[in-house]
Amino acid sequence: MSAELACTYAALILSDDGVDISGDKIASLLKAANVDVEPFWPGLFAGALKNCNVSELISNISSGVGAGPAAAGGAAAGGAAEGAKEEEKKPESSSESDEDMGFDMFG
């Protein structure tokens, strides 16, 4: 098990029990679970989660996730369709444009 995952699980356990997340408490949980991590990991996770409400973070993790990519996907599809229409209007062979830029393979 990676150190990051072990510390994440320990922080989730502490949050679920309503206990403040600290480096010492994460280290104690990891020691009780017989998981060895570098000594800086518990303090690092505690510092990162110091001003976070982990329960709220978990419960709001899926809100709005589907809206962003769906909207971006629709915009990308619309842009691709417009690009395809423009290509239909201007039929130009790729060899001519390559020659114009000095990339002629056969010349």
DRENMAR-959033 format. One record per residue: residue number from 1; z, y, x of N, C-alpha, C in turn; residue in one letter. Coordinates in nm, 3 decimals. Layout:
% DRENMAR-959033
{resi=NUM | nw=Z | nv=Y | nu=X | caw=Z | cav=Y | cau=X | cw=Z | cv=Y | cu=X | resn=a}
...
END
This chain:
% DRENMAR-959033
{resi=1 | nw=0.000 | nv=-0.118 | nu=0.086 | caw=0.000 | cav=0.000 | cau=0.000 | cw=0.000 | cv=0.123 | cu=0.089 | resn=m}
{resi=2 | nw=-0.082 | nv=0.221 | nu=0.053 | caw=-0.087 | cav=0.342 | cau=0.134 | cw=0.037 | cv=0.428 | cu=0.109 | resn=s}
{resi=3 | nw=0.067 | nv=0.509 | nu=0.206 | caw=0.184 | cav=0.596 | cau=0.197 | cw=0.170 | cv=0.696 | cu=0.083 | resn=a}
{resi=4 | nw=0.047 | nv=0.747 | nu=0.064 | caw=0.023 | cav=0.845 | cau=-0.042 | cw=0.048 | cv=0.784 | cu=-0.180 | resn=e}
{resi=5 | nw=-0.001 | nv=0.662 | nu=-0.197 | caw=0.016 | cav=0.595 | cau=-0.326 | cw=0.163 | cv=0.562 | cu=-0.351 | resn=l}
{resi=6 | nw=0.232 | nv=0.518 | nu=-0.248 | caw=0.374 | cav=0.485 | cau=-0.263 | cw=0.455 | cv=0.609 | cu=-0.301 | resn=a}
{resi=7 | nw=0.426 | nv=0.721 | nu=-0.236 | caw=0.498 | cav=0.846 | cau=-0.268 | cw=0.461 | cv=0.895 | cu=-0.408 | resn=c}
{resi=8 | nw=0.338 | nv=0.876 | nu=-0.448 | caw=0.297 | cav=0.915 | cau=-0.583 | cw=0.373 | cv=0.836 | cu=-0.687 | resn=t}
{resi=9 | nw=0.380 | nv=0.704 | nu=-0.667 | caw=0.454 | cav=0.620 | cau=-0.761 | cw=0.602 | cv=0.658 | cu=-0.765 | resn=y}
{resi=10 | nw=0.660 | nv=0.686 | nu=-0.649 | caw=0.800 | cav=0.725 | cau=-0.645 | cw=0.822 | cv=0.857 | cu=-0.720 | resn=a}
{resi=11 | nw=0.732 | nv=0.952 | nu=-0.702 | caw=0.744 | cav=1.080 | cau=-0.772 | cw=0.730 | cv=1.061 | cu=-0.923 | resn=a}
{resi=12 | nw=0.639 | nv=0.972 | nu=-0.964 | caw=0.623 | cav=0.944 | cau=-1.107 | cw=0.747 | cv=0.879 | cu=-1.165 | resn=l}
{resi=13 | nw=0.808 | nv=0.790 | nu=-1.090 | caw=0.931 | cav=0.725 | cau=-1.135 | cw=1.042 | cv=0.828 | cu=-1.153 | resn=i}
{resi=14 | nw=1.058 | nv=0.914 | nu=-1.055 | caw=1.160 | cav=1.018 | cau=-1.064 | cw=1.134 | cv=1.111 | cu=-1.183 | resn=l}
{resi=15 | nw=1.010 | nv=1.149 | nu=-1.201 | caw=0.976 | cav=1.236 | cau=-1.313 | cw=1.002 | cv=1.168 | cu=-1.447 | resn=s}
{resi=16 | nw=0.966 | nv=1.042 | nu=-1.456 | caw=0.985 | cav=0.967 | cau=-1.580 | cw=1.134 | cv=0.955 | cu=-1.615 | resn=d}
{resi=17 | nw=1.217 | nv=0.946 | nu=-1.513 | caw=1.362 | cav=0.936 | cau=-1.536 | cw=1.427 | cv=1.073 | cu=-1.556 | resn=d}
{resi=18 | nw=1.349 | nv=1.180 | nu=-1.543 | caw=1.403 | cav=1.314 | cau=-1.561 | cw=1.483 | cv=1.364 | cu=-1.442 | resn=g}
{resi=19 | nw=1.459 | nv=1.306 | nu=-1.326 | caw=1.531 | cav=1.343 | cau=-1.204 | cw=1.445 | cv=1.442 | cu=-1.126 | resn=v}
{resi=20 | nw=1.510 | nv=1.542 | nu=-1.065 | caw=1.436 | cav=1.637 | cau=-0.982 | cw=1.374 | cv=1.563 | cu=-0.864 | resn=d}
{resi=21 | nw=1.250 | nv=1.599 | nu=-0.833 | caw=1.178 | cav=1.533 | cau=-0.724 | cw=1.213 | cv=1.603 | cu=-0.592 | resn=i}
{resi=22 | nw=1.270 | nv=1.525 | nu=-0.501 | caw=1.302 | cav=1.577 | cau=-0.368 | cw=1.258 | cv=1.474 | cu=-0.264 | resn=s}
{resi=23 | nw=1.248 | nv=1.519 | nu=-0.142 | caw=1.208 | cav=1.429 | cau=-0.034 | cw=1.307 | cv=1.316 | cu=-0.014 | resn=g}
{resi=24 | nw=1.436 | nv=1.348 | nu=-0.026 | caw=1.540 | cav=1.246 | cau=-0.008 | cw=1.533 | cv=1.141 | cu=-0.118 | resn=d}
{resi=25 | nw=1.509 | nv=1.184 | nu=-0.239 | caw=1.504 | cav=1.089 | cau=-0.352 | cw=1.379 | cv=1.001 | cu=-0.343 | resn=k}
{resi=26 | nw=1.267 | nv=1.059 | nu=-0.303 | caw=1.146 | cav=0.979 | cau=-0.285 | cw=1.169 | cv=0.877 | cu=-0.174 | resn=i}
{resi=27 | nw=1.230 | nv=0.921 | nu=-0.063 | caw=1.258 | cav=0.831 | cau=0.049 | cw=1.353 | cv=0.719 | cu=0.007 | resn=a}
{resi=28 | nw=1.453 | nv=0.752 | nu=-0.075 | caw=1.547 | cav=0.650 | cau=-0.122 | cw=1.478 | cv=0.546 | cu=-0.208 | resn=s}
{resi=29 | nw=1.391 | nv=0.591 | nu=-0.297 | caw=1.316 | cav=0.497 | cau=-0.381 | cw=1.227 | cv=0.406 | cu=-0.297 | resn=l}
{resi=30 | nw=1.160 | nv=0.464 | nu=-0.200 | caw=1.073 | cav=0.386 | cau=-0.115 | cw=1.152 | cv=0.285 | cu=-0.032 | resn=l}
{resi=31 | nw=1.269 | nv=0.326 | nu=0.014 | caw=1.354 | cav=0.234 | cau=0.091 | cw=1.403 | cv=0.120 | cu=0.002 | resn=k}
{resi=32 | nw=1.440 | nv=0.152 | nu=-0.122 | caw=1.485 | cav=0.049 | cau=-0.215 | cw=1.373 | cv=-0.049 | cu=-0.249 | resn=a}
{resi=33 | nw=1.249 | nv=0.000 | nu=-0.249 | caw=1.134 | cav=-0.085 | cau=-0.278 | cw=1.083 | cv=-0.156 | cu=-0.153 | resn=a}
{resi=34 | nw=1.149 | nv=-0.131 | nu=-0.041 | caw=1.113 | cav=-0.192 | cau=0.087 | cw=0.971 | cv=-0.153 | cu=0.129 | resn=n}
{resi=35 | nw=0.938 | nv=-0.023 | nu=0.109 | caw=0.808 | cav=0.031 | cau=0.148 | cw=0.831 | cv=0.126 | cu=0.265 | resn=v}
{resi=36 | nw=0.763 | nv=0.099 | nu=0.375 | caw=0.776 | cav=0.182 | cau=0.494 | cw=0.662 | cv=0.284 | cu=0.497 | resn=d}
{resi=37 | nw=0.699 | nv=0.411 | nu=0.507 | caw=0.602 | cav=0.520 | cau=0.523 | cw=0.650 | cv=0.609 | cu=0.636 | resn=v}
{resi=38 | nw=0.559 | nv=0.689 | nu=0.687 | caw=0.596 | cav=0.786 | cau=0.789 | cw=0.697 | cv=0.884 | cu=0.727 | resn=e}
{resi=39 | nw=0.793 | nv=0.929 | nu=0.805 | caw=0.901 | cav=1.012 | cau=0.748 | cw=0.858 | cv=1.145 | cu=0.688 | resn=p}
{resi=40 | nw=0.739 | nv=1.195 | nu=0.721 | caw=0.697 | cav=1.325 | cau=0.668 | cw=0.641 | cv=1.315 | cu=0.526 | resn=f}
{resi=41 | nw=0.598 | nv=1.196 | nu=0.480 | caw=0.536 | cav=1.184 | cau=0.349 | cw=0.627 | cv=1.223 | cu=0.233 | resn=w}
{resi=42 | nw=0.750 | nv=1.174 | nu=0.225 | caw=0.834 | cav=1.213 | cau=0.109 | cw=0.855 | cv=1.364 | cu=0.099 | resn=p}
{resi=43 | nw=0.880 | nv=1.430 | nu=0.210 | caw=0.899 | cav=1.575 | cau=0.209 | cw=0.772 | cv=1.649 | cu=0.171 | resn=g}
{resi=44 | nw=0.659 | nv=1.597 | nu=0.216 | caw=0.531 | cav=1.657 | cau=0.184 | cw=0.504 | cv=1.651 | cu=0.034 | resn=l}
{resi=45 | nw=0.528 | nv=1.535 | nu=-0.026 | caw=0.506 | cav=1.521 | cau=-0.170 | cw=0.607 | cv=1.604 | cu=-0.249 | resn=f}
{resi=46 | nw=0.731 | nv=1.607 | nu=-0.205 | caw=0.832 | cav=1.687 | cau=-0.275 | cw=0.795 | cv=1.835 | cu=-0.270 | resn=a}
{resi=47 | nw=0.747 | nv=1.880 | nu=-0.155 | caw=0.706 | cav=2.020 | cau=-0.142 | cw=0.586 | cv=2.053 | cu=-0.230 | resn=g}
{resi=48 | nw=0.493 | nv=1.959 | nu=-0.239 | caw=0.373 | cav=1.982 | cau=-0.320 | cw=0.407 | cv=1.985 | cu=-0.469 | resn=a}
{resi=49 | nw=0.506 | nv=1.909 | nu=-0.508 | caw=0.542 | cav=1.900 | cau=-0.650 | cw=0.660 | cv=1.988 | cu=-0.689 | resn=l}
{resi=50 | nw=0.704 | nv=2.072 | nu=-0.596 | caw=0.824 | cav=2.154 | cau=-0.619 | cw=0.811 | cv=2.243 | cu=-0.742 | resn=k}
{resi=51 | nw=0.699 | nv=2.307 | nu=-0.760 | caw=0.680 | cav=2.400 | cau=-0.872 | cw=0.596 | cv=2.343 | cu=-0.984 | resn=n}
{resi=52 | nw=0.578 | nv=2.211 | nu=-0.986 | caw=0.497 | cav=2.145 | cau=-1.088 | cw=0.585 | cv=2.070 | cu=-1.187 | resn=c}
{resi=53 | nw=0.546 | nv=2.074 | nu=-1.312 | caw=0.606 | cav=1.989 | cau=-1.412 | cw=0.518 | cv=1.865 | cu=-1.420 | resn=n}
{resi=54 | nw=0.561 | nv=1.757 | nu=-1.355 | caw=0.477 | cav=1.638 | cau=-1.342 | cw=0.448 | cv=1.576 | cu=-1.478 | resn=v}
{resi=55 | nw=0.545 | nv=1.576 | nu=-1.567 | caw=0.523 | cav=1.521 | cau=-1.701 | cw=0.414 | cv=1.598 | cu=-1.775 | resn=s}
{resi=56 | nw=0.416 | nv=1.729 | nu=-1.766 | caw=0.314 | cav=1.812 | cau=-1.829 | cw=0.178 | cv=1.792 | cu=-1.762 | resn=e}
{resi=57 | nw=0.179 | nv=1.778 | nu=-1.632 | caw=0.056 | cav=1.755 | cau=-1.558 | cw=-0.011 | cv=1.626 | cu=-1.602 | resn=l}
{resi=58 | nw=0.067 | nv=1.522 | nu=-1.619 | caw=0.012 | cav=1.393 | cau=-1.661 | cw=-0.038 | cv=1.398 | cu=-1.805 | resn=i}
{resi=59 | nw=0.038 | nv=1.462 | nu=-1.892 | caw=-0.002 | cav=1.465 | cau=-2.033 | cw=-0.124 | cv=1.553 | cu=-2.057 | resn=s}
{resi=60 | nw=-0.151 | nv=1.650 | nu=-1.970 | caw=-0.265 | cav=1.740 | cau=-1.987 | cw=-0.383 | cv=1.703 | cu=-1.898 | resn=n}
{resi=61 | nw=-0.377 | nv=1.589 | nu=-1.835 | caw=-0.480 | cav=1.552 | cau=-1.739 | cw=-0.615 | cv=1.531 | cu=-1.805 | resn=i}
{resi=62 | nw=-0.617 | nv=1.487 | nu=-1.929 | caw=-0.746 | cav=1.459 | cau=-1.993 | cw=-0.794 | cv=1.570 | cu=-2.085 | resn=s}
{resi=63 | nw=-0.717 | nv=1.673 | nu=-2.104 | caw=-0.760 | cav=1.779 | cau=-2.194 | cw=-0.869 | cv=1.862 | cu=-2.129 | resn=s}
{resi=64 | nw=-0.985 | nv=1.863 | nu=-2.193 | caw=-1.096 | cav=1.943 | cau=-2.144 | cw=-1.179 | cv=1.877 | cu=-2.037 | resn=g}
{resi=65 | nw=-1.146 | nv=1.757 | nu=-1.997 | caw=-1.223 | cav=1.692 | cau=-1.891 | cw=-1.365 | cv=1.664 | cu=-1.937 | resn=v}
{resi=66 | nw=-1.382 | nv=1.618 | nu=-2.060 | caw=-1.515 | cav=1.583 | cau=-2.109 | cw=-1.602 | cv=1.704 | cu=-2.138 | resn=g}
{resi=67 | nw=-1.543 | nv=1.818 | nu=-2.166 | caw=-1.620 | cav=1.935 | cau=-2.206 | cw=-1.698 | cv=1.994 | cu=-2.089 | resn=a}
{resi=68 | nw=-1.638 | nv=2.001 | nu=-1.971 | caw=-1.704 | cav=2.063 | cau=-1.857 | cw=-1.828 | cv=1.988 | cu=-1.813 | resn=g}
{resi=69 | nw=-1.818 | nv=1.861 | nu=-1.780 | caw=-1.937 | cav=1.789 | cau=-1.736 | cw=-2.044 | cv=1.776 | cu=-1.844 | resn=p}
{resi=70 | nw=-2.005 | nv=1.764 | nu=-1.969 | caw=-2.103 | cav=1.752 | cau=-2.076 | cw=-2.184 | cv=1.881 | cu=-2.087 | resn=a}
{resi=71 | nw=-2.116 | nv=1.993 | nu=-2.079 | caw=-2.186 | cav=2.121 | cau=-2.088 | cw=-2.276 | cv=2.140 | cu=-1.967 | resn=a}
{resi=72 | nw=-2.226 | nv=2.104 | nu=-1.850 | caw=-2.307 | cav=2.118 | cau=-1.730 | cw=-2.425 | cv=2.024 | cu=-1.733 | resn=a}
{resi=73 | nw=-2.404 | nv=1.905 | nu=-1.786 | caw=-2.513 | cav=1.809 | cau=-1.796 | cw=-2.621 | cv=1.858 | cu=-1.891 | resn=g}
{resi=74 | nw=-2.580 | nv=1.919 | nu=-2.000 | caw=-2.676 | cav=1.973 | cau=-2.096 | cw=-2.756 | cv=2.087 | cu=-2.035 | resn=g}
{resi=75 | nw=-2.689 | nv=2.171 | nu=-1.960 | caw=-2.758 | cav=2.283 | cau=-1.896 | cw=-2.854 | cv=2.232 | cu=-1.791 | resn=a}
{resi=76 | nw=-2.812 | nv=2.131 | nu=-1.719 | caw=-2.900 | cav=2.075 | cau=-1.615 | cw=-3.022 | cv=2.011 | cu=-1.679 | resn=a}
{resi=77 | nw=-3.001 | nv=1.942 | nu=-1.789 | caw=-3.114 | cav=1.878 | cau=-1.857 | cw=-3.210 | cv=1.983 | cu=-1.912 | resn=a}
{resi=78 | nw=-3.155 | nv=2.090 | nu=-1.966 | caw=-3.239 | cav=2.199 | cau=-2.018 | cw=-3.318 | cv=2.264 | cu=-1.905 | resn=g}
{resi=79 | nw=-3.253 | nv=2.286 | nu=-1.794 | caw=-3.321 | cav=2.344 | cau=-1.680 | cw=-3.429 | cv=2.253 | cu=-1.626 | resn=g}
{resi=80 | nw=-3.404 | nv=2.123 | nu=-1.627 | caw=-3.504 | cav=2.028 | cau=-1.579 | cw=-3.625 | cv=2.026 | cu=-1.672 | resn=a}
{resi=81 | nw=-3.600 | nv=2.037 | nu=-1.802 | caw=-3.710 | cav=2.038 | cau=-1.898 | cw=-3.796 | cv=2.163 | cu=-1.879 | resn=a}
{resi=82 | nw=-3.733 | nv=2.277 | nu=-1.855 | caw=-3.808 | cav=2.399 | cau=-1.831 | cw=-3.889 | cv=2.389 | cu=-1.702 | resn=e}
{resi=83 | nw=-3.829 | nv=2.328 | nu=-1.601 | caw=-3.899 | cav=2.310 | cau=-1.475 | cw=-4.020 | cv=2.219 | cu=-1.492 | resn=g}
{resi=84 | nw=-4.007 | nv=2.116 | nu=-1.576 | caw=-4.120 | cav=2.025 | cau=-1.601 | cw=-4.232 | cv=2.098 | cu=-1.673 | resn=a}
{resi=85 | nw=-4.199 | nv=2.188 | nu=-1.765 | caw=-4.302 | cav=2.264 | cau=-1.837 | cw=-4.377 | cv=2.354 | cu=-1.740 | resn=k}
{resi=86 | nw=-4.305 | nv=2.415 | nu=-1.647 | caw=-4.370 | cav=2.503 | cau=-1.551 | cw=-4.464 | cv=2.423 | cu=-1.461 | resn=e}
{resi=87 | nw=-4.424 | nv=2.300 | nu=-1.426 | caw=-4.510 | cav=2.217 | cau=-1.343 | cw=-4.638 | cv=2.180 | cu=-1.416 | resn=e}
{resi=88 | nw=-4.627 | nv=2.158 | nu=-1.547 | caw=-4.745 | cav=2.126 | cau=-1.627 | cw=-4.843 | cv=2.243 | cu=-1.630 | resn=e}
{resi=89 | nw=-4.791 | nv=2.365 | nu=-1.632 | caw=-4.875 | cav=2.483 | cau=-1.639 | cw=-4.951 | cv=2.505 | cu=-1.509 | resn=k}
{resi=90 | nw=-4.889 | nv=2.474 | nu=-1.396 | caw=-4.950 | cav=2.499 | cau=-1.266 | cw=-4.976 | cv=2.367 | cu=-1.195 | resn=k}
{resi=91 | nw=-5.088 | nv=2.303 | nu=-1.222 | caw=-5.116 | cav=2.181 | cau=-1.146 | cw=-5.161 | cv=2.218 | cu=-1.005 | resn=p}
{resi=92 | nw=-5.086 | nv=2.177 | nu=-0.907 | caw=-5.117 | cav=2.209 | cau=-0.769 | cw=-5.091 | cv=2.084 | cu=-0.687 | resn=e}
{resi=93 | nw=-5.182 | nv=2.046 | nu=-0.604 | caw=-5.160 | cav=1.925 | cau=-0.526 | cw=-5.061 | cv=1.954 | cu=-0.415 | resn=s}
{resi=94 | nw=-4.984 | nv=1.854 | nu=-0.382 | caw=-4.882 | cav=1.874 | cau=-0.280 | cw=-4.944 | cv=1.893 | cu=-0.143 | resn=s}
{resi=95 | nw=-5.063 | nv=1.836 | nu=-0.120 | caw=-5.125 | cav=1.851 | cau=0.013 | cw=-5.167 | cv=1.996 | cu=0.038 | resn=s}
{resi=96 | nw=-5.211 | nv=2.065 | nu=-0.065 | caw=-5.249 | cav=2.205 | cau=-0.047 | cw=-5.128 | cv=2.289 | cu=-0.010 | resn=e}
{resi=97 | nw=-5.016 | nv=2.267 | nu=-0.077 | caw=-4.897 | cav=2.347 | cau=-0.046 | cw=-4.842 | cv=2.309 | cu=0.090 | resn=s}
{resi=98 | nw=-4.855 | nv=2.182 | nu=0.130 | caw=-4.811 | cav=2.142 | cau=0.263 | cw=-4.896 | cv=2.205 | cu=0.371 | resn=d}
{resi=99 | nw=-5.027 | nv=2.214 | nu=0.346 | caw=-5.117 | cav=2.274 | cau=0.443 | cw=-5.085 | cv=2.422 | cu=0.459 | resn=e}
{resi=100 | nw=-5.050 | nv=2.488 | nu=0.346 | caw=-5.018 | cav=2.630 | cau=0.351 | cw=-4.897 | cv=2.657 | cu=0.440 | resn=d}
{resi=101 | nw=-4.804 | nv=2.563 | nu=0.443 | caw=-4.681 | cav=2.582 | cau=0.522 | cw=-4.694 | cv=2.523 | cu=0.662 | resn=m}
{resi=102 | nw=-4.809 | nv=2.466 | nu=0.695 | caw=-4.827 | cav=2.410 | cau=0.830 | cw=-4.777 | cv=2.269 | cu=0.846 | resn=g}
{resi=103 | nw=-4.759 | nv=2.196 | nu=0.735 | caw=-4.712 | cav=2.058 | cau=0.740 | cw=-4.821 | cv=1.959 | cu=0.708 | resn=f}
{resi=104 | nw=-4.943 | nv=1.984 | nu=0.745 | caw=-5.054 | cav=1.897 | cau=0.713 | cw=-5.045 | cv=1.772 | cu=0.801 | resn=d}
{resi=105 | nw=-5.026 | nv=1.656 | nu=0.738 | caw=-5.013 | cav=1.531 | cau=0.812 | cw=-5.147 | cv=1.484 | cu=0.868 | resn=m}
{resi=106 | nw=-5.256 | nv=1.514 | nu=0.802 | caw=-5.385 | cav=1.457 | cau=0.840 | cw=-5.476 | cv=1.558 | cu=0.910 | resn=f}
{resi=107 | nw=-5.429 | nv=1.674 | nu=0.937 | caw=-5.518 | cav=1.776 | cau=0.989 | cw=-5.492 | cv=1.814 | cu=1.128 | resn=g}
END
